[in-house]
Amino acid sequence: MKPITPALHQNGRLVVFAKDQPEYDPLPASVDAEGLVMTEWELTAEELATIVNGGRIRLWVYTFNRALQPVMLEVVE
């Protein structure tokens, strides 16, 4: 699974997190003034086949022992 440049959501602008941090993979995102951040991910053929055959998607959230922010997963075309 890899992050791809997302469609911009309403009032969103393109931001690339970790753009100049070589120790991390850049993460393109659509970000608006209220702090809503949306990323899009592309599945490999193997990942897609795993899901079709009953596999699951996991969401890992690094909170660093702070309050958990609301998150949502969505399927789009």
C-alpha positions as a Markdown table, in Angstrom:
| # | Residue | x | y | z |
|---|---|---|---|---|
| 1 | Met | 0.0 | 0.0 | 0.0 |
| 2 | Lys | 1.4 | 3.4 | -0.9 |
| 3 | Pro | 0.2 | 6.9 | -0.5 |
| 4 | Ile | -0.8 | 8.8 | -3.7 |
| 5 | Thr | -1.5 | 12.4 | -4.4 |
| 6 | Pro | -5.1 | 12.8 | -3.2 |
| 7 | Ala | -8.0 | 14.6 | -4.8 |
| 8 | Leu | -8.5 | 17.8 | -2.9 |
| 9 | His | -11.5 | 17.9 | -0.6 |
| 10 | Gln | -13.6 | 21.1 | -0.3 |
| 11 | Asn | -11.3 | 24.0 | 0.6 |
| 12 | Gly | -8.4 | 21.6 | 0.8 |
| 13 | Arg | -4.9 | 22.4 | -0.3 |
| 14 | Leu | -2.1 | 20.0 | -1.1 |
| 15 | Val | 0.5 | 19.5 | 1.6 |
| 16 | Val | 3.3 | 16.9 | 1.7 |
| 17 | Phe | 4.2 | 15.8 | 5.2 |
| 18 | Ala | 7.8 | 14.8 | 5.8 |
| 19 | Lys | 8.7 | 16.2 | 2.4 |
| 20 | Asp | 12.3 | 17.1 | 3.4 |
| 21 | Gln | 12.8 | 14.3 | 6.0 |
| 22 | Pro | 14.7 | 11.5 | 4.3 |
| 23 | Glu | 14.1 | 9.1 | 7.3 |
| 24 | Tyr | 10.4 | 9.1 | 6.5 |
| 25 | Asp | 8.4 | 8.5 | 3.3 |
| 26 | Pro | 6.7 | 11.7 | 2.0 |
| 27 | Leu | 2.9 | 11.7 | 2.7 |
| 28 | Pro | 0.8 | 13.8 | 0.3 |
| 29 | Ala | -2.4 | 15.1 | 1.8 |
| 30 | Ser | -5.4 | 17.4 | 1.3 |
| 31 | Val | -5.6 | 19.7 | 4.3 |
| 32 | Asp | -8.1 | 22.4 | 5.1 |
| 33 | Ala | -8.2 | 25.4 | 7.5 |
| 34 | Glu | -10.0 | 23.4 | 10.1 |
| 35 | Gly | -7.3 | 20.8 | 10.3 |
| 36 | Leu | -9.1 | 18.1 | 8.4 |
| 37 | Val | -6.4 | 15.9 | 6.7 |
| 38 | Met | -7.2 | 13.4 | 4.0 |
| 39 | Thr | -4.8 | 11.0 | 2.4 |
| 40 | Glu | -5.4 | 8.5 | -0.4 |
| 41 | Trp | -3.7 | 5.1 | -0.7 |
| 42 | Glu | -3.3 | 2.7 | -3.6 |
| 43 | Leu | -3.3 | -1.0 | -3.0 |
| 44 | Thr | -1.1 | -3.5 | -4.7 |
| 45 | Ala | -2.7 | -6.4 | -6.6 |
| 46 | Glu | -1.6 | -8.7 | -3.8 |
| 47 | Glu | -3.1 | -6.5 | -1.1 |
| 48 | Leu | -6.4 | -6.2 | -3.1 |
| 49 | Ala | -6.5 | -10.0 | -3.6 |
| 50 | Thr | -6.0 | -10.5 | 0.2 |
| 51 | Ile | -8.9 | -8.2 | 1.0 |
| 52 | Val | -11.2 | -9.8 | -1.6 |
| 53 | Asn | -10.3 | -13.2 | 0.0 |
| 54 | Gly | -11.3 | -12.1 | 3.5 |
| 55 | Gly | -8.3 | -10.1 | 4.6 |
| 56 | Arg | -8.6 | -7.1 | 6.8 |
| 57 | Ile | -7.3 | -3.5 | 6.8 |
| 58 | Arg | -5.6 | -2.3 | 10.0 |
| 59 | Leu | -5.3 | 1.3 | 11.0 |
| 60 | Trp | -2.3 | 2.1 | 13.3 |
| 61 | Val | -2.5 | 5.4 | 15.0 |
| 62 | Tyr | 0.6 | 6.8 | 16.8 |
| 63 | Thr | -0.9 | 8.9 | 19.7 |
| 64 | Phe | 2.4 | 9.3 | 21.6 |
| 65 | Asn | 0.2 | 8.9 | 24.7 |
| 66 | Arg | -1.9 | 11.9 | 23.8 |
| 67 | Ala | -5.7 | 12.1 | 23.1 |
| 68 | Leu | -6.8 | 9.9 | 20.2 |
| 69 | Gln | -8.0 | 12.0 | 17.3 |
| 70 | Pro | -11.1 | 11.0 | 15.4 |
| 71 | Val | -10.3 | 8.9 | 12.3 |
| 72 | Met | -12.3 | 7.4 | 9.5 |
| 73 | Leu | -11.6 | 4.9 | 6.7 |
| 74 | Glu | -13.6 | 5.2 | 3.4 |
| 75 | Val | -13.7 | 3.3 | 0.1 |
| 76 | Val | -14.0 | 5.5 | -3.0 |
| 77 | Glu | -13.8 | 4.9 | -6.8 |
